[in-house]
Every structure is written in C-alpha cells, then in structure tokens.
Amino acid sequence: MPSLFRFLFVVGSIGALTVASLYAVATYMEPDQRDISHPVYGVKVNR
C-alpha cells in the first residue's frame, strides 16, 4: 500500500506543477496585440 500512496503523491505533484506552470504562463505572459488583415479571395461583397 505505501507504494500506491507514493505513486499517487508523485503523480499528483507532477499534475499540480503542470497546472501551476500553465496558469503562470497564461496569466503573466500576454501576446503583443497587432492588427492583421488578409485579403480573402473568392468572396464577393454585395454593395
């Protein structure tokens, strides 16, 4: 039984580190905002 608890502890720790790192990246690193415009070929606009 102790090996099961050790395994669950290791898996839980790795999962917690993964979630914490993803949260930190999503919160503290924001992309630069810029305007991007591309022509769309083959689309007709009714005027």
One Martini backbone bead per residue (centre of mass of N, CA, C, O) as a GRO file, in nm:
protein
   47
    1MET     BB    1   0.053   0.064  -0.019
    2PRO     BB    2   0.286   0.277  -0.014
    3SER     BB    3   0.332   0.275  -0.324
    4LEU     BB    4   0.062   0.403  -0.397
    5PHE     BB    5   0.099   0.670  -0.243
    6ARG     BB    6   0.357   0.752  -0.387
    7PHE     BB    7   0.240   0.757  -0.671
    8LEU     BB    8   0.012   0.963  -0.617
    9PHE     BB    9   0.202   1.188  -0.522
   10VAL     BB   10   0.367   1.216  -0.783
   11VAL     BB   11   0.132   1.265  -0.979
   12GLY     BB   12   0.014   1.511  -0.826
   13SER     BB   13   0.268   1.687  -0.842
   14ILE     BB   14   0.291   1.699  -1.148
   15GLY     BB   15   0.008   1.817  -1.196
   16ALA     BB   16   0.043   2.074  -1.025
   17LEU     BB   17   0.284   2.188  -1.184
   18THR     BB   18   0.142   2.205  -1.455
   19VAL     BB   19  -0.092   2.392  -1.373
   20ALA     BB   20   0.084   2.622  -1.259
   21SER     BB   21   0.242   2.681  -1.522
   22LEU     BB   22  -0.002   2.742  -1.704
   23TYR     BB   23  -0.110   2.976  -1.533
   24ALA     BB   24   0.143   3.155  -1.546
   25VAL     BB   25   0.153   3.184  -1.853
   26ALA     BB   26  -0.143   3.299  -1.890
   27THR     BB   27  -0.103   3.550  -1.693
   28TYR     BB   28   0.204   3.683  -1.757
   29MET     BB   29   0.177   3.608  -2.077
   30GLU     BB   30   0.127   3.840  -2.325
   31PRO     BB   31   0.047   3.917  -2.626
   32ASP     BB   32   0.092   4.100  -2.893
   33GLN     BB   33  -0.091   4.354  -3.028
   34ARG     BB   34  -0.229   4.325  -3.365
   35ASP     BB   35  -0.298   4.407  -3.689
   36ILE     BB   36  -0.474   4.183  -3.915
   37SER     BB   37  -0.480   4.167  -4.279
   38HIS     BB   38  -0.658   3.966  -4.518
   39PRO     BB   39  -0.726   3.860  -4.814
   40VAL     BB   40  -1.030   3.732  -4.958
   41TYR     BB   41  -1.065   3.499  -5.189
   42GLY     BB   42  -1.383   3.448  -5.351
   43VAL     BB   43  -1.535   3.701  -5.225
   44LYS     BB   44  -1.848   3.856  -5.245
   45VAL     BB   45  -1.962   4.194  -5.228
   46ASN     BB   46  -2.251   4.349  -5.155
   47ARG     BB   47  -2.365   4.695  -5.261
   0.00000   0.00000   0.00000
